[in-house]
Amino acid sequence: MELVKGGPLLLQQFKALFFKNVLLSWRHKWATIIQLFSSLIFIFLMFSIQKAIETQFKNTTYYDTVLDPTSIIFPSISPCEDKFFVKLPCFDFVYSGNSSNNVNRIVSSIMANNPGRPIPASKVQSFTTEADVDAWLLSNPMYCSGVLHFMERNETTISYGVQTNSTAVQRRGKYEDPTSKFQIPLQIAAEREIARFLIGDPNFSWTIGFKEFAHPARDPFSAIGTIGPTFFLAVAMFGFVFQLSSLVMEKELKLRLGMSMMGLYDTAYWMSWLAWEGVLVVVSSTFIVLFGKMFQFDFFLHNNTTILFLVFFLFQLNMTVFAFALSAFISQSCSATNIGFYNFIIGIISEIVTTIGFPYNNRFSQTYRVIWSLYPPNLFAKALHTLTKASRIHQDSGMSWSQRTRCAPNDDNCILTMNDIFIWLLGTSVMWFVLALYFDNIIPNPNGVRKSVFYFMYPGYWTGKGGSKAEEGGLCTCFHSSSQLEHPTPEDEDVLQEENIVKQQAHEGVVDSNIAIQICGLAKAYPRSTTLGCCICKKTPPYHALKGLWLNLAEDQLFCLLGPNGAGKTTAINCLTGITPITNGDALVQGHSIRNSVGMSRIRKMIGVCPQFDILWDVLTGEEHLNLFANIKGLHCEAISMTTGMDPISRRHVWDIIEKAKRGRSIILTTHSMEEADTLSDRIGIMVKGKLRCIGTSIRLKSRFGTGFVAHLTFAENVNGISARGDANYMSSSAAVIQFFKHRLGVVPKEENQSFLSFVIPHEKEQLLTKFFEELEERLGEFGIVDIQLGLTSLEEVFLNIEGQAKKEHVPAEGKLY
């Protein structure tokens, strides 16, 4: 099937990834609902706060313009029960000086002449001195609202004092001012009755009025202008954290790596996320504006709707691409929540600083403003502050669309117009998106793979051409080994012959059209590690997983790479597919270098890999996975790689599929099943400790490294499995056969029972076998033999022999290859 390539493949990948993102959001419904509708909760909270503040100042002129203040006539002494948090039974007031008859007469007049409500005697407590009052107040707190202290100095002079608790208290959103509620009424009542007593006129009029100063209206409290930046930043944080977690999770679970191995375009990956998050941001921004209008905020009612939408849309889009850029530096999804929290705290602080006036003020240079504007919450806070000023009171008309290029109404210190803010938000969005792409390429992934810092300067990155040389935009590794890599001469003649062929072709630049993969001295060393203990610094030498692999893999063939755990099989596959950076050497896949970023990109578009890790999303079905991977690869319905971990019947079926799949392809198979390797492979290579120990066909390896030939002899049996010739005859025949093998070949049985004998014949006896078996066939009747099978030893025995031989070799010095 012809694969989709170029622009059509990019579009196909984009559509598949976009649909994947839609499915993930749909399957994580609660996260999506929170991201879209969290603004309703925060706007309702701001509405509640706004109404609470307005209710608190409802009966004041704080937010009114007062040109001719109205005189305020203070009321009478209020009942003690009106005092907040008073204890019962309470007293309207207490007084000292009850030893004076004149004072008692004045107090009686205060009680009787209290406007609107005479004060009963049970509501007044009297004492002789101020000290007595203080002692009573100390032992009976919160039982009265005020105290009058009288002192008769002479017949014409009576002094008094007023004592109240001056602490203002609040209850149910209402404040109680003790000065106006208790102190002034007591003071007016005392002065009125003292004056009447001294002049002897009980009907003397004594009225006192108070006026506030004329004043303009104060700026009304705006919940959006005060706490709006923080609350709307919290709304954006949900999308920020969800997006950051999704990106890091796909990297942490190697889902992104798996898709890259299938030929995923980075552009398709990032654009699919940007498109879907853009859709969510559009919906979220629309809901914010609608909810704001629903709760009748002047901010949303007076300012132009398009301007409001663009402010929230561009800000949330900015936060989205900012998450893209940060994801390159985070390797664990659990850290995304912490990063979101830290970003929220920093955003709150910077927004407060912005609201105060820094740096969008004539006192600060342009440099400060440029740097400050790179962080998305700062521009957002400035936009909200500007729009809040334009709609601070009901009479303000707000900002219209035509006013976006001019200074906002009521903005006395205009540095940025709303249009400037839009340009900055859009520009920084582009900047963070470009930086996200750049950081994604140059920051090493968990395996240490990254591109050159100047990868974008190589023409092949833009044209997609080249890739045959490692120098053309190479892939880099941040893991280096300090030890010198050495490539010793192989001990096995077949391995040496293979290496010499590859070296000669590489040196002469010969291109064999039948060679699909050419591996040239591939080496991989993992760096030394340092362990710090208590006063101990322990260093381990570098670990050399591959010690120089030279190999040609032809088309239409399956090469089986065998080896025990830790032999280097997986490392070799990972290096060939770009999962792991190589330390030395190179490999060409259809002429494209694995050390070249352009070459690896082209390689991944033509290969299929079954990795050791699962490339699975928990919430996607099997069919959805197949469709996604097929679209990434450029296919429509077929599979791109195969695995064989299954039951015997299915495994045989897959073997048939693999046999057919070899046509026009070169397949590398790693397996622990010797039967599988023996059945499927055209050539087999066995690796031990990072080196290729042998290579060849199955028969070649068995003949060279097996213990020899295996002869199976079957004797005649009856239907019950007992020798037809009787036990005695069997023993004589079996002994005769054993003696025959021992006398002619010098071997003894490996296995023996009543109907079966098995002999292992060494290779050095091969020249004797023709004459030996001719004589044996002539005596079949004599020995009672009904069947003879001759074959080579098993591939498993070859594998064990190679592994055992490698273990006996001299262990090289640490950090060097031999």
N, C-alpha and C positions, 0 to 999 in steps of 0.2 A: 504494500500500500504506500502510495506517495504521501510523505509527511507535509503538513502545512508549514510554510516557512515565511520569514520576513515579517512584513506588516500584517498580513492576515493572521499569522501565528500570534503576534503581539495582541491583536484585537481579540482573538479567541481566548488567550490566557487571561486577558483583562475581564472578559465576560464571565469566565469560569470562576475566577477569584472573587469578583464582585458578588456573584451568586452565593459563593461560599460564605462571604462576610454577611450577606443577608440572612442565610440560614443560621449562622452562629448567633446573630442578634435575635432572631426569632426563637431559637431554642433557649437562649438566656433571657427570657421575657422580663424578669424582674429587673435585671440590670438595665435593659432598654427602657422600661417604663420609668425607672428612677432618672435615667439620663434625660428623658423627654419631659417629664412632668414634675421634677423636683422644683422647678421655678414656681409652680403653683403654691407649694408649701412656703417657700421663702417670701413670695409676694404677699401671701396672707399674713405672715408674721410681721412684715413691714407695715401692712395695713393696720394690724392690731396696735402696733407701737405708735403709728401715726395718730390713730383715734384716741389712744390713751393720753398722749401729750396734748392733743387738741382739747380733750375733756378737762384736763387739769387747768388749762388757761382759758376755759370757756367763759368764765365770769369776770375776766380781767380785760384791761385795755392794752395788754402787752403787745398784741399784734395789730392794734388799731391806731389810726392816725388821730390824735387828740389835739384840737385847736383851742377849744373853750372847755376846760375841765369842769365837770359837775361837782358841786359841793357835796361832801359825804357827811351825813349826820350819823354819828356813831350811836348804836343802839344802847339799850339798857343793860344792866348786869344780867348776863345769861344764867340759866339754871346750871348748877354744877354737873348735872347729868349730861349736858351737851359737850363736856370736855372729853377728848379721846382718852380711852384707857383709864377712866376714873374708877375708883373703888367706892362701893356703897356700904353704908349710908354716907353720903358726902355733904359738904357744906359749900354754899355759894361763895362765902368769904369768911375769914376770921379776922379779928382785930385785937390790938393790944391798947392798954390805957383805960381799962374799965373801972379803975379807981376814981376817975374823974366823972362827976355827974354830967358836966357839959359834954364830954366826949360821948357818954352814953346817950344823951339827947340827940347829938348829931348822928350817931349810928342809927338810932330809931327813925330819924327823918330819912336817912338813906334807904332804910328798909321800906318805909311807908310810901316814899315818893318815887320809887323805882318805876320808870315809865313802862306802862303796859302790864306790869306784874309786881305787886307788893311781895316782898320777901318775908316768908314766915320766920318766926324766931327760932324754929328748929333747924333752920338752914344757916344759922350764924353762930359761931363759937367765939367767946371773948376770953382774953387773958390780960394779966396785969402788965407784964413787961415783954420786951422783944425777945429776951432770953427764954421766957416761957413758951413763946410761939415757936422759936427755933427748935426747942426740945420736943414740942408736940409734933412738928413737921418731920423731925428725924425719926420719930417712932411711929408716925402715921403717914407714910408717903402716899401720894396720889389720892388724898381724900378731900382736897379743896383746890380751887382754881386760882385764888389770890388772897393776899393779906394786906390789911391797912394798919399802919402804925401811927397812933395819935399821941400828941404831947401838948398839954395845955401849959404854956409858958407864963402867961398872965391873963388878965381879963380881956385883953384885946388881941392876944396872939395865940393862935393854935396852929401848930405845925403838924404835918403828916408825911408819911412815906408809903410807897406802894411796893409790894414784894410779890413777884410771880416767877414761875419757872420759864425761862426764856428759850428753852429748846423747842424748835419747831418739830412737830411729829406728823406722820403720814398714816392714813388708814384708808384702804380701798381706793387708792388713787387720789385722795384729797389731802391737802396740807392744812394744818392748824397753826395759825400765827398767834402766839400768846399775847403779843403786844397789842394787836388790834382787837382781839376777841375778849381779853380779860383785863389787861393793864389800863388801857385808855378808858373803858367804861367805869372802872373803879376810881380812876383819877378824876374824871368829870363829876361823878357822883359825890366824891369827898369834897371837891372844891365848891360845888354848888351848895351843899348843905352847910359848909363852914361859912361861906359868904352870907347866906341867909341868916344864920345864927348870929353872926357878928353885927349885921346891920339891923337885925330885928324884924326883917320882912320875910315871912314864910312864903310869899307869892313872888319873890324876886325872880325874874326870868334869867335863866343861865343856859344859853345854847352855844355850843361850839361846833364849827364845821371844818372839815379838812378838804383840801384840793391837791391833786397831783399836778406836776408840771405839764404844760403842753409839750407833746412829743410826737415825732413821726412814728409810723408803724415799724416795729422791729421785723427783721427777716423771719418769716414763719419757719417753724421746724419742718424739715424735709427728711423723712425717713430714707428716701432714695438717695438724697444727697449726702446723708450722714452715714448710714450703714448699708446703702445700696451697693457700693463697690465691693464690700466684704461678702454680702449675701450673693450677689451675682457671680463673684469669683468662686464661691462655694458651688454654685450651679455648674459652672464650667469645670470644676474639679472632678465632678462625677465622670464626665466624658473623658477628661484628661487621664484619670486613673484607669478607667476601663480600657481606653485605647492603649495606654502604656503597658498594662498587664497583658493584653492580647498579643501585642508585638513581641514582648519579652517571652511570653509563654511559648509562642511558635518557635522562637529561637532556642529556648531552654529544652523543649521536647524534641528538638532537631527537625521539626516540621518544615521550617524554612529551608534547612539544609537539604532535606529530602526532595523538596520541590526544585531546589537549585540543581541537584544532581540529575533531574529530569529535563533540564534545559530551560528553567524558568527565567524570563527576562526580569531583571530588577525593576525596570520601568513599569512593567505590568503589575508587579507586586505592590509597589508604592502607590501607583495611580489608582488601583482598585480600592486600597484603604482610603485614599484621599477622597475618592468619589463617594464611597458609602458614608464616611464620616461627614462629608459635605452635605449629604442628604439629611442626616440626623441633625446637623447644626442648623440647616434651614428650618426644619420642623421645630426644633427647640427654640430658635429665635422668634419664629412666628407665634408660638405659644406664649413666650415672655411678653411680647407686645399685646397680645389679646388679653392675657390675664391682667396686665397692668391697666388696660382700658376698662376691663370688667370691674376692677376695684376702684375706678374713678380717681386715679392719681393724676394730679395736674401735670406731672412730668410726662405722662403718656397721652393725656388729652390735648395738651397745648402744643407740644412739639410735633413736627412732621413725622408721619408714620414711617415713611421710607428711611428717613434719617435714623430713627430709632432702630428699625430692623437692621440697617447696615452696621450700626454700632455693635449690637449683640452678635450679629453673624460674623463680622470680621474678627471680633475678639475671640469668639469660640473657635473659629477656624485657625486663628493664630495659636491658640492653646493646643489645638490638635497637631499641627505641624511641629510645634515645640516639643510635644510628646514624641513625635517621630525622631527628632534629633537626639533626645535624651535616651531613647531606647538602645542606641548603639553602645552606650556606656554601661548598661545594666545587663547582667547575665541571669538573674533569678527573678521570676515573676512576683515572688513574695516581697521583694524590695520595692515594687511599684507603688504600693500603698504608702510606704514610708516616704518615698520620694514625693508623692502627691501631698502628704501632710506637710513636709518641709517646704514645698513650693507654696502651699497655702499660707503658711506662717510668713514666709518672706514676702508673698504677694500682699498680705494685709499690711505689713509694715511699710512696704514701698508705696502702697496706695494712700496710706495716711500721710506720708511725707509729700506725695504728689498733691493731695488735697490742700495741704498747708501752703503750697506754692512753689516747692522745689521741683524741677529747675525751670519750670515754664514761667519765668519772670525776667524782667529786664536786668536784674542784678546778676544773673548767671550767664555764662558764655554759651555759645552754640555747641561747643564740644560736650558740655555736661548734658545738654538736651538730647544730643544724638545718642550718646551712650545710654542714657536713662530710657530712651524710647525703644531700645532693643528688647526690653522685657515687656511682654504683652500686658500684664495688669496695670502698668504705669500709664500707658496711652488710654486704656479703658477708663481708669479713674479720672483722667483729665477730661475725657469725653462726657462722662456722667456729671462732673462738676460744671462743665460749660453748659450743658443742657438744663441742669438744675437751676443755674442762675437765670437762664432765659425764661423759666416758668416758676419763679419762686413764690409769686402771689397769684391769686385768682385773676387779677386784672392783666397779668402779663400774657402776651399773645404767643410766647414760645418762639421756637426757631422754625422758619419755613424752609422749603427746599431751596429757594432762591437765595436765602441768607447764609447758606452753608459756606460760601466763599468769602463771607465778610465776618467781622467780629460779632460775636453773639451779643444779643441785648443784655444789658447790665454787666457786661464783662469789661471792667475798668482797666485790666492789665492783659490786653490781648496779645498773645505771642503766637498761638496756633489757632487757625480757623478750623471749623469742623471738616472742611474739605482737606486741610492739611493732615488732620488726624486720620481720615480715611486713607489717604495716600500712604501714610506711615504704617498703618495697620496692614494694608495690602502688601506694601514693600517688605515689611518684616516677615509676613507669611511666606512670601517667595524666598526670602533669605533663609528662614529656618528649614524650608523644604529642601532647598539646594544643599544646605549643610547636613541635613539628614541623609541625603544620598551620598554625600562625600564621607561623612563619618562612618556610614554603613560599609563603605569600601575600604577605608584605611584603618579602622579600629579592628584589631585581631579578634576573630571569633574564638569560642572556647578551645578550638583545636590549634589556634595560633595562626590561622590563615588570614592574610590581608593582602591588599593591593599596594602598590607603590604610592607614596604621597603625591606623586605627580602623574598618576595613571591616566588622567584625563588629557595629558599633553601628548600621548601616543596616538598617531593617526588611526591605528587599528581599532582603538576603542570606539571611535566614531563611525568608521567605515565598515567594521566587522570583518575586514580582510587581514591577511597575515596570520600570525600565530604559529608559524613553523619554527621560530627561533625563540629561545628563552629570554633573549635580551629585549624583545619587543613588548614591553609592558609586563614585566615579570610579576608573578605572584611571590609575595614575601612571607617570611616567617619571623616571628619575634622570639622563637626558640632556637638557640644556637648551641652547638656542642664545642667545648674548648679542646677536645681531643682531636688528634689528626685521624682522618678517615683513611683506612688502607684497604685495598682490594687485592687479597692474596690470589695466587694462581690456584684454580680448583684442582682437587685431587682426582676427581672422576673424569675419565676421558671424554665421555659424552657431554658433560657439563662444560669442559674445557673447549671442546669442538664448537658447541653452541656459542660460547662467549667469543671465540675467535671469529666466527662468521659474523656476529653482530658488530664486533669492533671493526672488522674490515669494511663492512657495508657503511658503517657510520663514518669511517675515515675517508672512504672514497666517494661518499655522497651517493651511493647506489640506492635507487628507489625500486624496490621489488613490489610490483603491483599485487602480488599474492599475499604480501605481509600486511596484515591489518594493524597489528600492534608491535612496536619494536621498543623493548626496554633496554636502556643503555646505562649500566652501572648504577641502578637505583639503590639509594642508601637512605636510611632514616635513623637518626640518633636523637633520643630524648635527653634533655639537659640534666645535668647533675642537680641533685636536691640537697638542701641544707636543713638540718634539724637542730633547733636550739633547745637545749635542756638546761638543767641547773649547772651553770658554770661549764657546760660542755657544748661545743659546736661540732656536730657530726655531719660530714659531707659524704654523699654517695657518688660513685662515678657515673658518667653518662651511660644510658642504656641504649645499645645498638640493636634496634629491632630488625633492620635490613642491612646486610653487609655486602652490598654490591651485587645486584641482580642483572644478568644479561640474558635476554630472551627474545626470540622471534615467535610471534603467534600468527599463524596463517589463517586466511579466510576459509570458510566451509569446514572448519575444524573446531572441536571442543577440547580445550586444554584443561586438564584437571590438576589443581594445585593441592597437594596433600601435605600434611604435617601435623605434629602434635600441638596442643595448646601452647601458645607463646612462640610458635615457630616463625611467625612473620607473615602468615597468609592474609589476615585481615588488614595488617598494615600495608601490604602491597596493594590490595584492592582499594584501600582508602587513599593511597597516594595516586593511583591511576585515575580515581574519580574526583580528586581535588578536595576530599574531606580533610586529609592531613597533608601539610606541607612537607616536601622532601628536603633532606639535608644535602644530598649530593646526587649527581647523575641526572637523568632525564628519561622521558618515554615519549614516543610519538604514536598517536592514535590517528590512523589515516593521514599521517603527515603533520598533525598538529601537536605542538609541544604542551605537556602538562604543566610546565613551569611558566607558561605564558598565559596571561589573563584572557586574551582574545582566543588563544588556542583552546583553553579549558572551556570557554563559553561555547565554542563550536563542538568540542568533544561531547559535552553534556547534551547537546541536541541530537546526537547520533547514538548514544548508548542508553542502555537500561540497566538498572542495578537493583538487586534485592539486598538491602542493607541488613545488618544484624539488629537494628532497632526498628520499632514500629513507627510508621508515618501515619498516625491516626489521630483524628479529633474525636473526643469522647461523644460528642453530640451528633456526629454525622453517620449516616448509614453506609453499609458496604457499597451499595449502588452509587451513592453520592461521591464516595471516595474514588471509585473507578471512573466516573464521569470527569471528576476534577483532574485526576492524573492523566487521563487520556487527552483531555483538552490542553493541558500543560505541554504534553509531549508533541501535540500536533496530530493526534490520532482521532478517530471517531468512535471506535467500539472495541478494538483489540487490546489485548494485554501487551505490556512492554518488557516484562521480565518475569521469571518464574521461580518458584521454590518447590522443594520436594519433601518437606516435613509432613508426611501424610501416611495413610494406610497403604498396605502393599498393592491393592488393586488400583487405587488412584495413582500411586507412585508409578506403576507400570504405564499407566495412561499418559502421565506427564513425561515419562521417558520418551514415549513415542513422539510427543509434541516437540521435545527438545531435539530429537533426531531430525525432525523436519525443519526446525528453526535454524539449524546449522547452515543451511543453504544461503550463501551470500553474507554470512556473518562469521565472526570469530567469538566463541563463547569461552569464558573462564568460569570454571566450577570449583568451588571449595566445598568439601564434604568430609564427614567422618565415616561414611559408608563405603567400604571397599567394594562391595557389590555394585554400587552405583557408579563408582569410578571405573571399575573394570568393564562395565556394560556400555557406558556412554562415551568414554574418552577416546580421542584419537592419539593423544600424547599425554603422558603423566609426568609431573615434576614433584619431587618430595623435598620439602624444606625442613631443616632442623636448625634451631638457634640462629635464624636470620640468613642462612646460606642455602643455596640450591645444592642438594647432595647428589641427586641423580635425575636424569631426564630420558624419556624414550617412550616407546609404545608399551603396552601392558606385557606383551610377550617378551620384549627386550628386557624389561626390568626383572621379570620372573626368571629369565634365563641367566641373567647376570648376578642378581642379588638373592635369588631364592636358594633353598637348600638343595635343589635338584629336581628329579622327576618323581612323581608319585604313581605307583602301580597298585591298582585295586583288583583283587582276584575274588570271584564269587564261585562257591561250590554248589553242587546240585542239592536241592531241598525238596521235601515233600510238602503237601499242602498245609501241614501243621507246623512247618518251620523246622522239622527235625531232619537231620541228614538222611537222605534216602539210602545211603550205603551203611548206615549203622554207626554207632559211636566208635567202635574199634577201627572200622575202615576209615572213618574220618580222621582219627588220630594218626593213622599210618600215612594217609594222603597228606594231611596238613604238615606232618613232620617231614615227609619227603619233599614237599614244596619248599618248606623253610630251609632244609638242607641244600636244596637245589639253588635257591637264591644266595645262601651263604657261601656255597662252594664256588659259584660262578661270579658273583658280584661282591661278596663280602658284606652283605647287609642282613639285618634281622628285621622281623615285623615291627611296624609302628603300632598297628592295631590288629587284634586277633579275636575271633569267636568261631562258633561251629560252622558258619557258612560264609565267612569273610576274612580275608587277609589283606593288609595294607603295608606296602614297603616304600621307603624313601630312598631313592637312588641318587647318589651324588653326581655332580656334573662331570667329574673326572672319569666316570664309568660310561660316559655317553658313547664312546667308540665301540664298546662291547655290546651295546643294546641290540643292534640289528641281529647279530648272530644268536644272542641270548633269547630273544623273543621268537625267532624262527624255531629254535629247539624246543621252547616252551609250548608253542602251538602244536608241534608234533606229538607232545605228551599230554595233551589236554585230557584225553580219555583216561589215560593212566592215572592222572592226578584228580580226576573228577571235577575239573574246572569247566564251568559253563559260560563264564564271561571274564574278559580282561579289559581294563581301562587304564590308559596311560596318559598322564598329563603333567603340566608344570605345577609347582607349588603355588599357593594362593597369593594374591596381592597383599593380603593382610600380613602374611609372613615376611614378604619383602619389606613392607613398611616397618615392621618390628625390628628386622635386621638392620635397616638403615638407621633407625632411631637408636638402637643399642650401640651401633658402631660409632655414632656421633657422641654418645655419652662417654665413650672410652677415650676420646681424643684428649690431647693435652689442653687444659684450660688456659687461654691466653691472658696476658696481663690486662688488668682492668683499664678500660678507656681506649683500647686499641683493637683493631680488627685484624685477624689473621686468616 
